[in-house]
């Protein structure tokens, strides 16, 4: 009897061990539904045309400036150029000119590019702005460090009854070009002593600038990059007040005439 009981007990213990092992193995094996849920879904992408390197204002696009990259389809913005719908875009846009600065990895948008059918300067001027040329010398341009794309203050120095006076007539003015060089074409600081700076102004400010040139020497004071990025892109009339005489009546540049 004792031997029989031991046999029954041994069989029970063995069966329990086998059942425990089976339970452990089943617990380690994830369900098929859990495995499928844990795997991320494939993200649908499209080939998007982007800028391959930084592009300056007025710089013509070269073949190495553009490239196709994979981009999530649900993150495509309106106006983006997709290869599936415009496969020849990369070759078509070569030679077009940047209307504004563009940066590495930025998607290309056709409205930020211009063809050269019209005059280049007229094409890059924002609506409502005017371009005016100002005769300056190297010494009056921060030693030649004023370059296209910089922001400057315009100062006029004049002789008034034997005294020398300097006044700031315009502030935060964008320099569009130095002679015939724009920001996209100016590679080195190779400036000659006599220069013509083309400034971006409002119609009212072009009148002030034209008058100031006839009154004295024009100097361009270079603004720091931080001052130029203060969120105010509009040039403002300076703190000085140029006095003009029209029909014997004195008036100021900053007043509404």
GROMACS elastic network, one bead per residue, 0.5 to 0.9 nm:
[ bonds ]
;  ai    aj funct       b0    kb
    1     4     6  0.51523   500
    1     5     6  0.62599   500
    1     6     6  0.86877   500
    2     5     6  0.51085   500
    2     6     6  0.62427   500
    2     7     6  0.86851   500
    3     6     6  0.51270   500
    3     7     6  0.62591   500
    3     8     6  0.87402   500
    4     7     6  0.50718   500
    4     8     6  0.62302   500
    4     9     6  0.85795   500
    5     8     6  0.51430   500
    5     9     6  0.61183   500
    5    10     6  0.85496   500
    6     9     6  0.50364   500
    6    10     6  0.60260   500
    6    11     6  0.85718   500
    7    10     6  0.50794   500
    7    11     6  0.61623   500
    7    12     6  0.86029   500
    8    11     6  0.51871   500
    8    12     6  0.62213   500
    8    13     6  0.86879   500
    9    12     6  0.51071   500
    9    13     6  0.61754   500
    9    14     6  0.86198   500
   10    13     6  0.51485   500
   10    14     6  0.61486   500
   10    15     6  0.85678   500
   11    14     6  0.51457   500
   11    15     6  0.61018   500
   11    16     6  0.85794   500
   12    15     6  0.51368   500
   12    16     6  0.61623   500
   12    17     6  0.87014   500
   13    16     6  0.50761   500
   13    17     6  0.62814   500
   13    18     6  0.87244   500
   14    17     6  0.51208   500
   14    18     6  0.62233   500
   14    19     6  0.86157   500
   15    18     6  0.51404   500
   15    19     6  0.61680   500
   15    20     6  0.86171   500
   16    19     6  0.51232   500
   16    20     6  0.61433   500
   16    21     6  0.86972   500
   17    20     6  0.50817   500
   17    21     6  0.62784   500
   17    22     6  0.87091   500
   18    21     6  0.52286   500
   18    22     6  0.63230   500
   18    23     6  0.87427   500
   19    22     6  0.51337   500
   19    23     6  0.62330   500
   19    24     6  0.87187   500
   20    23     6  0.51396   500
   20    24     6  0.62431   500
   20    25     6  0.87078   500
   21    24     6  0.51297   500
   21    25     6  0.62215   500
   21    26     6  0.86359   500
   22    25     6  0.52056   500
   22    26     6  0.61902   500
   22    27     6  0.85633   500
   23    26     6  0.51864   500
   23    27     6  0.61259   500
   23    28     6  0.87816   500
   24    27     6  0.50614   500
   24    28     6  0.63538   500
   24    29     6  0.88474   500
   25    28     6  0.52283   500
   25    29     6  0.64298   500
   26    29     6  0.52262   500
   26    30     6  0.79055   500
   27    30     6  0.71790   500
   29    32     6  0.89621   500
   30    33     6  0.82033   500
   30    34     6  0.63092   500
   30    35     6  0.65794   500
   31    34     6  0.52270   500
   31    35     6  0.64450   500
   31    36     6  0.88136   500
   32    35     6  0.51411   500
   32    36     6  0.62812   500
   32    37     6  0.86080   500
   33    36     6  0.51806   500
   33    37     6  0.61301   500
   33    38     6  0.86509   500
   34    37     6  0.50430   500
   34    38     6  0.61056   500
   34    39     6  0.88838   500
   35    38     6  0.52149   500
   35    39     6  0.66562   500
   36    39     6  0.55738   500
   36    40     6  0.85216   500
   37    40     6  0.75045   500
   40    43     6  0.86810   500
   43    72     6  0.67709   500
   43    73     6  0.81441   500
   44    71     6  0.84582   500
   44    72     6  0.59940   500
   44    73     6  0.58097   500
   44    74     6  0.78792   500
   45    70     6  0.59363   500
   45    71     6  0.51603   500
   45    74     6  0.80574   500
   46    69     6  0.80059   500
   46    70     6  0.55662   500
   46    71     6  0.53647   500
   46    72     6  0.63869   500
   46    73     6  0.56279   500
   46    76     6  0.86474   500
   46    82     6  0.67465   500
   46    83     6  0.75067   500
   46    84     6  0.76025   500
   47    68     6  0.57102   500
   47    69     6  0.52288   500
   47    71     6  0.60684   500
   47    72     6  0.88265   500
   47    73     6  0.88858   500
   47    81     6  0.85966   500
   47    82     6  0.57375   500
   47    83     6  0.54719   500
   47    84     6  0.73330   500
   48    67     6  0.81545   500
   48    68     6  0.53170   500
   48    69     6  0.53088   500
   48    70     6  0.62083   500
   48    71     6  0.60548   500
   48    76     6  0.84152   500
   48    80     6  0.72341   500
   48    81     6  0.59174   500
   48    83     6  0.62356   500
   48    84     6  0.89683   500
   48   107     6  0.71491   500
   48   108     6  0.84560   500
   49    66     6  0.67321   500
   49    67     6  0.56727   500
   49    69     6  0.65151   500
   49    80     6  0.76403   500
   49    81     6  0.56883   500
   49    82     6  0.64445   500
   49    83     6  0.72656   500
   49    89     6  0.80208   500
   49    90     6  0.73475   500
   49   106     6  0.86834   500
   49   107     6  0.59711   500
   49   108     6  0.59161   500
   49   109     6  0.88428   500
   50    65     6  0.85127   500
   50    66     6  0.58464   500
   50    67     6  0.56762   500
   50    68     6  0.63305   500
   50    69     6  0.71083   500
   50    81     6  0.84407   500
   50   104     6  0.77314   500
   50   105     6  0.55344   500
   50   106     6  0.53366   500
   50   108     6  0.51045   500
   50   109     6  0.88295   500
   51    54     6  0.71082   500
   51    55     6  0.78016   500
   51    65     6  0.57860   500
   51    67     6  0.65500   500
   51    68     6  0.89024   500
   51   102     6  0.73002   500
   51   103     6  0.65579   500
   51   104     6  0.52149   500
   51   105     6  0.51738   500
   51   106     6  0.54035   500
   51   107     6  0.63142   500
   51   108     6  0.63563   500
   52    55     6  0.88940   500
   52    64     6  0.68963   500
   52    66     6  0.50477   500
   52    67     6  0.58788   500
   52    68     6  0.89610   500
   52   103     6  0.81346   500
   52   104     6  0.53150   500
   52   105     6  0.60392   500
   52   106     6  0.81899   500
   53    64     6  0.82546   500
   53    65     6  0.58462   500
   53    66     6  0.78902   500
   53   102     6  0.83773   500
   53   103     6  0.63066   500
   53   105     6  0.72318   500
   53   106     6  0.89708   500
   54    65     6  0.81108   500
   54   101     6  0.76555   500
   54   102     6  0.58382   500
   54   105     6  0.85171   500
   54   106     6  0.89805   500
   55    58     6  0.85239   500
   55    59     6  0.64237   500
   55    60     6  0.85461   500
   55    61     6  0.80035   500
   55    65     6  0.78326   500
   55    98     6  0.72249   500
   55   100     6  0.84262   500
   55   101     6  0.56289   500
   55   103     6  0.60923   500
   55   104     6  0.78609   500
   55   184     6  0.73271   500
   56    59     6  0.54590   500
   56    60     6  0.88927   500
   56    98     6  0.69307   500
   56    99     6  0.87638   500
   56   100     6  0.69934   500
   56   102     6  0.65777   500
   56   103     6  0.84658   500
   56   149     6  0.87031   500
   56   182     6  0.89914   500
   56   183     6  0.60511   500
   56   185     6  0.84160   500
   57    60     6  0.89394   500
   57    97     6  0.79072   500
   57    98     6  0.53974   500
   57    99     6  0.58507   500
   57   102     6  0.79505   500
   57   124     6  0.84327   500
   57   148     6  0.89632   500
   57   149     6  0.75211   500
   57   176     6  0.89407   500
   57   182     6  0.73961   500
   57   183     6  0.55416   500
   57   184     6  0.52920   500
   57   185     6  0.88377   500
   58    97     6  0.55292   500
   58    98     6  0.50699   500
   58    99     6  0.61733   500
   58   100     6  0.73210   500
   58   101     6  0.81870   500
   58   120     6  0.82851   500
   58   121     6  0.88903   500
   58   124     6  0.75428   500
   58   182     6  0.60278   500
   58   183     6  0.61266   500
   58   185     6  0.71967   500
   59    95     6  0.89559   500
   59    96     6  0.83030   500
   59    97     6  0.54652   500
   59    98     6  0.55684   500
   59    99     6  0.84680   500
   59   101     6  0.86802   500
   59   182     6  0.79179   500
   59   183     6  0.72333   500
   59   185     6  0.61947   500
   60    94     6  0.75882   500
   60    95     6  0.51561   500
   60    96     6  0.53945   500
   60    98     6  0.64489   500
   60   184     6  0.74503   500
   60   185     6  0.86207   500
   61    64     6  0.82077   500
   61    65     6  0.61008   500
   61    66     6  0.79040   500
   61    93     6  0.72062   500
   61    94     6  0.51751   500
   61    96     6  0.56400   500
   61    97     6  0.61873   500
   61    98     6  0.74246   500
   62    65     6  0.52953   500
   62    66     6  0.75111   500
   62    93     6  0.87326   500
   62    94     6  0.55523   500
   62    95     6  0.63668   500
   62    96     6  0.86607   500
   63    66     6  0.60772   500
   63    67     6  0.83923   500
   63    90     6  0.75752   500
   63    91     6  0.74382   500
   63    93     6  0.88960   500
   63    94     6  0.61895   500
   63    95     6  0.87001   500
   64    67     6  0.74705   500
   65    94     6  0.87012   500
   65   104     6  0.89354   500
   66    90     6  0.65697   500
   66    93     6  0.89551   500
   66    94     6  0.86020   500
   66   108     6  0.83425   500
   67    90     6  0.73823   500
   68    82     6  0.86380   500
   68    83     6  0.76944   500
   68    90     6  0.83157   500
   70    73     6  0.89513   500
   71    74     6  0.87052   500
   71    75     6  0.73883   500
   71    76     6  0.73714   500
   72    75     6  0.53449   500
   72    76     6  0.68157   500
   73    76     6  0.55676   500
   74    77     6  0.85741   500
   76    79     6  0.86032   500
   76    80     6  0.65851   500
   76    82     6  0.88303   500
   77    80     6  0.57194   500
   77   107     6  0.89787   500
   78    81     6  0.89161   500
   79   108     6  0.85763   500
   79   109     6  0.60623   500
   79   110     6  0.76924   500
   79   111     6  0.85821   500
   80   107     6  0.64806   500
   80   108     6  0.65113   500
   80   109     6  0.58532   500
   80   110     6  0.84228   500
   81    84     6  0.88964   500
   81    85     6  0.77384   500
   81    86     6  0.67519   500
   81    87     6  0.89793   500
   81    89     6  0.75168   500
   81   107     6  0.76766   500
   81   108     6  0.66656   500
   81   109     6  0.68579   500
   81   110     6  0.82480   500
   82    85     6  0.56884   500
   82    86     6  0.60176   500
   82    87     6  0.74808   500
   82    89     6  0.85807   500
   83    88     6  0.76761   500
   83    89     6  0.74891   500
   83    90     6  0.89532   500
   84    87     6  0.59624   500
   86    89     6  0.55319   500
   86    90     6  0.88046   500
   87    90     6  0.75703   500
   88    91     6  0.56841   500
   88    92     6  0.61446   500
   88    93     6  0.87827   500
   89    93     6  0.60404   500
   89    94     6  0.87372   500
   90    93     6  0.56435   500
   90    94     6  0.67663   500
   91    94     6  0.55283   500
   92    95     6  0.83260   500
   92    96     6  0.86714   500
   93    96     6  0.56584   500
   93    97     6  0.89286   500
   93   110     6  0.83385   500
   93   113     6  0.83763   500
   93   115     6  0.89685   500
   94    97     6  0.87195   500
   95   115     6  0.78578   500
   95   116     6  0.88961   500
   96   113     6  0.60124   500
   96   114     6  0.55961   500
   96   115     6  0.51669   500
   96   116     6  0.72982   500
   97   100     6  0.89207   500
   97   112     6  0.85136   500
   97   113     6  0.54134   500
   97   114     6  0.51995   500
   97   115     6  0.64433   500
   97   116     6  0.76246   500
   97   120     6  0.85928   500
   97   124     6  0.89439   500
   97   184     6  0.89258   500
   98   101     6  0.66664   500
   98   102     6  0.76668   500
   98   112     6  0.62077   500
   98   114     6  0.65257   500
   98   124     6  0.82956   500
   98   184     6  0.83009   500
   99   111     6  0.83043   500
   99   112     6  0.52699   500
   99   113     6  0.53135   500
   99   114     6  0.63388   500
   99   123     6  0.77323   500
   99   124     6  0.53473   500
   99   125     6  0.84862   500
  100   112     6  0.64344   500
  100   113     6  0.79469   500
  100   124     6  0.79302   500
  101   112     6  0.88600   500
  101   184     6  0.88951   500
  102   105     6  0.88811   500
  102   106     6  0.67576   500
  102   107     6  0.89412   500
  102   108     6  0.84830   500
  102   112     6  0.87384   500
  103   106     6  0.56098   500
  103   107     6  0.89816   500
  104   107     6  0.88704   500
  105   108     6  0.89941   500
  108   111     6  0.89282   500
  108   112     6  0.78143   500
  108   113     6  0.87469   500
  109   112     6  0.56875   500
  109   113     6  0.73244   500
  110   113     6  0.53322   500
  110   114     6  0.78724   500
  111   114     6  0.74081   500
  114   117     6  0.86229   500
  114   120     6  0.84613   500
  114   123     6  0.69897   500
  114   124     6  0.79204   500
  115   118     6  0.75989   500
  115   120     6  0.84291   500
  115   123     6  0.84694   500
  116   119     6  0.65036   500
  116   120     6  0.60423   500
  116   123     6  0.79645   500
  117   120     6  0.82102   500
  118   121     6  0.86880   500
  118   122     6  0.72412   500
  118   123     6  0.66388   500
  119   122     6  0.53764   500
  119   123     6  0.62102   500
  119   124     6  0.89738   500
  120   123     6  0.50381   500
  120   124     6  0.64302   500
  120   125     6  0.87639   500
  121   124     6  0.53976   500
  121   125     6  0.62458   500
  121   131     6  0.78536   500
  121   176     6  0.83461   500
  122   125     6  0.53762   500
  122   126     6  0.85589   500
  122   130     6  0.86061   500
  122   131     6  0.82351   500
  123   126     6  0.80740   500
  125   128     6  0.82540   500
  125   129     6  0.62748   500
  125   130     6  0.70478   500
  125   131     6  0.74846   500
  125   176     6  0.88242   500
  125   200     6  0.75807   500
  126   129     6  0.56601   500
  126   130     6  0.83091   500
  126   200     6  0.88766   500
  127   130     6  0.86195   500
  128   201     6  0.89430   500
  128   202     6  0.67597   500
  128   203     6  0.77039   500
  129   200     6  0.65165   500
  129   201     6  0.56037   500
  129   203     6  0.66445   500
  130   199     6  0.81100   500
  130   200     6  0.58048   500
  130   201     6  0.52470   500
  130   202     6  0.57316   500
  130   203     6  0.61138   500
  130   205     6  0.88914   500
  130   206     6  0.71968   500
  131   176     6  0.79437   500
  131   198     6  0.61979   500
  131   199     6  0.55142   500
  131   201     6  0.62625   500
  131   202     6  0.84957   500
  131   206     6  0.79280   500
  132   197     6  0.81690   500
  132   198     6  0.54144   500
  132   199     6  0.54765   500
  132   200     6  0.69124   500
  132   201     6  0.74958   500
  132   206     6  0.66606   500
  132   209     6  0.81458   500
  132   210     6  0.83301   500
  133   179     6  0.87081   500
  133   196     6  0.60051   500
  133   197     6  0.55125   500
  133   199     6  0.63845   500
  134   195     6  0.83068   500
  134   196     6  0.53795   500
  134   197     6  0.51230   500
  134   198     6  0.62057   500
  134   199     6  0.74614   500
  134   209     6  0.81388   500
  134   210     6  0.84539   500
  134   213     6  0.74654   500
  134   218     6  0.77384   500
  135   194     6  0.76290   500
  135   195     6  0.60717   500
  135   197     6  0.64916   500
  135   198     6  0.89449   500
  135   213     6  0.80355   500
  135   217     6  0.88312   500
  135   218     6  0.74204   500
  136   139     6  0.83350   500
  136   140     6  0.63275   500
  136   141     6  0.71126   500
  136   193     6  0.85422   500
  136   194     6  0.63968   500
  136   195     6  0.54030   500
  136   196     6  0.59533   500
  136   197     6  0.69366   500
  136   217     6  0.78598   500
  136   218     6  0.62370   500
  136   219     6  0.66851   500
  136   220     6  0.80154   500
  137   140     6  0.52738   500
  137   141     6  0.65718   500
  137   143     6  0.89174   500
  137   144     6  0.85242   500
  137   192     6  0.84216   500
  137   193     6  0.54706   500
  137   195     6  0.57774   500
  137   196     6  0.82593   500
  137   218     6  0.86181   500
  137   219     6  0.80401   500
  138   141     6  0.53282   500
  138   142     6  0.74436   500
  138   143     6  0.56299   500
  138   144     6  0.52061   500
  138   145     6  0.88182   500
  138   191     6  0.74367   500
  138   192     6  0.69829   500
  138   194     6  0.64024   500
  138   195     6  0.70959   500
  139   142     6  0.63813   500
  139   144     6  0.69267   500
  139   193     6  0.76569   500
  139   219     6  0.83790   500
  140   143     6  0.67469   500
  140   144     6  0.79963   500
  140   217     6  0.86304   500
  140   218     6  0.72356   500
  140   220     6  0.60771   500
  140   221     6  0.78418   500
  141   144     6  0.52314   500
  141   145     6  0.66933   500
  141   146     6  0.56936   500
  141   147     6  0.89799   500
  141   219     6  0.61937   500
  141   220     6  0.50914   500
  141   221     6  0.66123   500
  141   222     6  0.74921   500
  142   145     6  0.55530   500
  142   146     6  0.62052   500
  142   219     6  0.84126   500
  142   220     6  0.69932   500
  142   221     6  0.62479   500
  142   222     6  0.63487   500
  143   146     6  0.77806   500
  144   147     6  0.76800   500
  144   189     6  0.74026   500
  144   190     6  0.84849   500
  144   191     6  0.64470   500
  144   192     6  0.85473   500
  144   193     6  0.84552   500
  145   189     6  0.72692   500
  145   191     6  0.89467   500
  145   222     6  0.78753   500
  146   149     6  0.87178   500
  146   150     6  0.64879   500
  146   151     6  0.83797   500
  146   152     6  0.79858   500
  146   175     6  0.82299   500
  146   178     6  0.85905   500
  146   220     6  0.77583   500
  146   221     6  0.81649   500
  146   222     6  0.61703   500
  147   150     6  0.58011   500
  147   151     6  0.89564   500
  147   175     6  0.72232   500
  147   176     6  0.86953   500
  147   177     6  0.74876   500
  147   178     6  0.67585   500
  147   181     6  0.89782   500
  147   182     6  0.84107   500
  147   183     6  0.72942   500
  147   186     6  0.75921   500
  147   189     6  0.78988   500
  148   151     6  0.86855   500
  148   174     6  0.80788   500
  148   175     6  0.52005   500
  148   176     6  0.53264   500
  148   178     6  0.60694   500
  148   181     6  0.72746   500
  148   182     6  0.54043   500
  148   184     6  0.82911   500
  148   185     6  0.88943   500
  148   186     6  0.71818   500
  148   197     6  0.84815   500
  148   198     6  0.86731   500
  149   174     6  0.62816   500
  149   175     6  0.53463   500
  149   176     6  0.58437   500
  149   177     6  0.74701   500
  149   182     6  0.75894   500
  149   183     6  0.54190   500
  149   184     6  0.88971   500
  150   173     6  0.82609   500
  150   174     6  0.59077   500
  150   175     6  0.55891   500
  150   176     6  0.81075   500
  150   183     6  0.86882   500
  150   222     6  0.73233   500
  150   223     6  0.76080   500
  150   224     6  0.88125   500
  150   225     6  0.81741   500
  150   228     6  0.80350   500
  151   171     6  0.84319   500
  151   172     6  0.54982   500
  151   173     6  0.51930   500
  151   175     6  0.61315   500
  151   221     6  0.85987   500
  151   222     6  0.63854   500
  151   223     6  0.56813   500
  151   224     6  0.79721   500
  151   225     6  0.81327   500
  151   227     6  0.86864   500
  151   228     6  0.60707   500
  152   170     6  0.85358   500
  152   171     6  0.65325   500
  152   172     6  0.54197   500
  152   173     6  0.51605   500
  152   174     6  0.64698   500
  152   175     6  0.72500   500
  152   220     6  0.58257   500
  152   221     6  0.52228   500
  152   223     6  0.52234   500
  152   224     6  0.87589   500
  152   228     6  0.85728   500
  153   168     6  0.68774   500
  153   169     6  0.77778   500
  153   170     6  0.56716   500
  153   172     6  0.56201   500
  153   173     6  0.61576   500
  153   219     6  0.82562   500
  153   220     6  0.57372   500
  153   221     6  0.50113   500
  153   222     6  0.66545   500
  153   223     6  0.70296   500
  153   235     6  0.88777   500
  153   238     6  0.81350   500
  154   167     6  0.84640   500
  154   168     6  0.57761   500
  154   169     6  0.58530   500
  154   170     6  0.50628   500
  154   171     6  0.62972   500
  154   172     6  0.85158   500
  154   173     6  0.76452   500
  154   209     6  0.85815   500
  154   218     6  0.69156   500
  154   219     6  0.59686   500
  154   221     6  0.64330   500
  154   238     6  0.81592   500
  155   166     6  0.65502   500
  155   167     6  0.54250   500
  155   169     6  0.58703   500
  155   170     6  0.72905   500
  155   171     6  0.88828   500
  155   212     6  0.88406   500
  155   217     6  0.81774   500
  155   218     6  0.57666   500
  155   219     6  0.50898   500
  155   220     6  0.63188   500
  155   221     6  0.73146   500
  155   238     6  0.87262   500
  155   240     6  0.89153   500
  156   165     6  0.81620   500
  156   166     6  0.55760   500
  156   167     6  0.55005   500
  156   168     6  0.65394   500
  156   169     6  0.70451   500
  156   212     6  0.64195   500
  156   213     6  0.76398   500
  156   215     6  0.77251   500
  156   216     6  0.59819   500
  156   217     6  0.55393   500
  156   219     6  0.62949   500
  156   220     6  0.89556   500
  156   242     6  0.89337   500
  157   164     6  0.68992   500
  157   165     6  0.55224   500
  157   167     6  0.65737   500
  157   215     6  0.80417   500
  157   216     6  0.53514   500
  157   217     6  0.51437   500
  157   218     6  0.65664   500
  157   219     6  0.78024   500
  158   163     6  0.82315   500
  158   164     6  0.57221   500
  158   165     6  0.54435   500
  158   166     6  0.65255   500
  158   167     6  0.87409   500
  158   215     6  0.62757   500
  158   217     6  0.65275   500
  159   162     6  0.60737   500
  159   163     6  0.55346   500
  159   165     6  0.63631   500
  159   215     6  0.85286   500
  159   216     6  0.73431   500
  160   163     6  0.51734   500
  160   164     6  0.62458   500
  160   165     6  0.70161   500
  161   164     6  0.84191   500
  166   240     6  0.84067   500
  167   238     6  0.79855   500
  167   239     6  0.75726   500
  167   241     6  0.72511   500
  167   242     6  0.77385   500
  168   171     6  0.73060   500
  168   237     6  0.82402   500
  168   238     6  0.50767   500
  168   239     6  0.60423   500
  168   240     6  0.51801   500
  168   241     6  0.81430   500
  169   208     6  0.77406   500
  169   209     6  0.80285   500
  169   212     6  0.81179   500
  169   236     6  0.85920   500
  169   237     6  0.57226   500
  169   239     6  0.65852   500
  169   240     6  0.55561   500
  169   241     6  0.69237   500
  169   242     6  0.74151   500
  169   253     6  0.81411   500
  169   254     6  0.83907   500
  170   173     6  0.69550   500
  170   205     6  0.77932   500
  170   208     6  0.85277   500
  170   209     6  0.82241   500
  170   235     6  0.68318   500
  170   236     6  0.57141   500
  170   239     6  0.80426   500
  170   240     6  0.86309   500
  171   234     6  0.89321   500
  171   235     6  0.55817   500
  171   236     6  0.52285   500
  171   237     6  0.61508   500
  171   238     6  0.55959   500
  171   239     6  0.87615   500
  172   223     6  0.74828   500
  172   227     6  0.84065   500
  172   228     6  0.69161   500
  172   232     6  0.83559   500
  172   233     6  0.73041   500
  172   234     6  0.70078   500
  172   236     6  0.66002   500
  173   199     6  0.67952   500
  173   200     6  0.65532   500
  173   201     6  0.70774   500
  173   233     6  0.83029   500
  173   234     6  0.75633   500
  173   236     6  0.77998   500
  174   198     6  0.87444   500
  174   199     6  0.59122   500
  174   200     6  0.55334   500
  174   201     6  0.79555   500
  174   233     6  0.84571   500
  174   234     6  0.89171   500
  174   235     6  0.77296   500
  175   178     6  0.75984   500
  175   182     6  0.87881   500
  175   183     6  0.88865   500
  175   197     6  0.68225   500
  175   198     6  0.59774   500
  175   200     6  0.64299   500
  176   181     6  0.86102   500
  176   182     6  0.61892   500
  176   183     6  0.72571   500
  176   197     6  0.76262   500
  176   198     6  0.54347   500
  176   199     6  0.55410   500
  176   200     6  0.63264   500
  177   180     6  0.62967   500
  177   181     6  0.52992   500
  177   183     6  0.68190   500
  177   186     6  0.88726   500
  177   196     6  0.82505   500
  177   197     6  0.59170   500
  177   198     6  0.50989   500
  177   199     6  0.73483   500
  178   181     6  0.52952   500
  178   182     6  0.66842   500
  178   183     6  0.88184   500
  178   186     6  0.86853   500
  178   191     6  0.86647   500
  178   195     6  0.67726   500
  178   196     6  0.58210   500
  178   198     6  0.62807   500
  179   182     6  0.83486   500
  179   195     6  0.60964   500
  179   197     6  0.60919   500
  179   198     6  0.73881   500
  180   185     6  0.89434   500
  180   196     6  0.85587   500
  180   198     6  0.89316   500
  181   184     6  0.78811   500
  181   185     6  0.56263   500
  181   186     6  0.57589   500
  182   185     6  0.52527   500
  182   186     6  0.60324   500
  183   186     6  0.53973   500
  183   187     6  0.82957   500
  184   187     6  0.77767   500
  186   189     6  0.75522   500
  186   190     6  0.86982   500
  187   190     6  0.86071   500
  188   191     6  0.87057   500
  191   194     6  0.82935   500
  191   195     6  0.77006   500
  192   195     6  0.67004   500
  200   206     6  0.87381   500
  200   235     6  0.84922   500
  201   204     6  0.79199   500
  201   205     6  0.57132   500
  201   206     6  0.60164   500
  201   209     6  0.89481   500
  201   234     6  0.85730   500
  201   235     6  0.69699   500
  202   205     6  0.51758   500
  202   206     6  0.63124   500
  202   207     6  0.89954   500
  202   234     6  0.88713   500
  202   235     6  0.80853   500
  203   206     6  0.52306   500
  203   207     6  0.68291   500
  204   207     6  0.54704   500
  204   208     6  0.67944   500
  204   209     6  0.89519   500
  205   209     6  0.60931   500
  205   210     6  0.85340   500
  205   235     6  0.86176   500
  205   236     6  0.84108   500
  205   237     6  0.74352   500
  205   253     6  0.89827   500
  206   210     6  0.60367   500
  206   211     6  0.85843   500
  207   210     6  0.51260   500
  207   211     6  0.62567   500
  207   212     6  0.85443   500
  207   253     6  0.85320   500
  208   211     6  0.52800   500
  208   212     6  0.60783   500
  208   213     6  0.87366   500
  208   237     6  0.87989   500
  208   242     6  0.84761   500
  208   253     6  0.59100   500
  208   254     6  0.80673   500
  209   212     6  0.50489   500
  209   213     6  0.62808   500
  209   214     6  0.89626   500
  210   213     6  0.54203   500
  210   214     6  0.69262   500
  211   214     6  0.54113   500
  211   215     6  0.66560   500
  211   242     6  0.88000   500
  211   244     6  0.83367   500
  211   253     6  0.85119   500
  212   215     6  0.51557   500
  212   216     6  0.66592   500
  212   217     6  0.82595   500
  212   218     6  0.75699   500
  212   242     6  0.75885   500
  212   253     6  0.89366   500
  213   216     6  0.59618   500
  213   217     6  0.67761   500
  213   218     6  0.64351   500
  214   217     6  0.83549   500
  223   226     6  0.81937   500
  223   227     6  0.62595   500
  223   228     6  0.64635   500
  224   227     6  0.52447   500
  224   228     6  0.62587   500
  224   229     6  0.88247   500
  225   228     6  0.50130   500
  225   229     6  0.63218   500
  226   229     6  0.52461   500
  226   230     6  0.66323   500
  227   230     6  0.56132   500
  228   231     6  0.78756   500
  228   232     6  0.78498   500
  228   233     6  0.76356   500
  229   232     6  0.72612   500
  229   233     6  0.77886   500
  230   233     6  0.78803   500
  232   235     6  0.80155   500
  237   240     6  0.83271   500
  237   253     6  0.86458   500
  237   254     6  0.66522   500
  238   241     6  0.76764   500
  238   254     6  0.81098   500
  239   254     6  0.88588   500
  240   253     6  0.88510   500
  240   254     6  0.84279   500
  241   252     6  0.57196   500
  241   253     6  0.59824   500
  241   254     6  0.63109   500
  241   255     6  0.88401   500
  242   251     6  0.81081   500
  242   252     6  0.53286   500
  242   253     6  0.51965   500
  242   254     6  0.76188   500
  243   250     6  0.63280   500
  243   251     6  0.54823   500
  243   253     6  0.64847   500
  244   249     6  0.80967   500
  244   250     6  0.54526   500
  244   251     6  0.52710   500
  244   252     6  0.61082   500
  244   253     6  0.73082   500
  245   248     6  0.56102   500
  245   249     6  0.52690   500
  245   251     6  0.62110   500
  245   252     6  0.87669   500
  246   249     6  0.52439   500
  246   250     6  0.64020   500
  246   251     6  0.75367   500
  247   250     6  0.84127   500
  251   254     6  0.87551   500
  251   255     6  0.73408   500
  251   257     6  0.79623   500
  252   255     6  0.54811   500
  252   256     6  0.84947   500
  252   257     6  0.85743   500
  253   256     6  0.80615   500
  253   257     6  0.85310   500
  254   257     6  0.88755   500
